[in-house]
């Protein structure tokens, strides 16, 4: 699986990191991250990049 380095999440039914189909844009995305180490890594990098833009980190 190839990881997308230019994250542009235009469709919530697909993973923005690999383009794979998600069964559910919410919980399905979280499940997908647990099953795909490359996508989980991409998400962590993305999260680190935007964490300073979100006051108080993530609420939850």
QUIVENGI-V354621 format. One line per field, one symbol per residue. ss: DSSP state (a for helix, b for strand, c for the rest). psi: psi as a letter, one per 30 degrees, with the letter a starting at -180 (. if undefined). burial: # if it has 9 or more other C-alpha atoms within 8 Angstrom, else .. A space follows every 10 residues. Layout:
ss = ???
psi = ???
burial = ???
This chain:
ss = cccccccccc cccbcccccc bcccccaaaa aaaaacaaaa aaaaaaaaaa accccccccc
psi = kkkkfijjif jfglkfefgl kkfkfdeeee eeeffjeeee eeeeeeeeef effjkgbkf.
burial = ..##...... ..######.. .#..#..##. .##.....## .##....... #.........
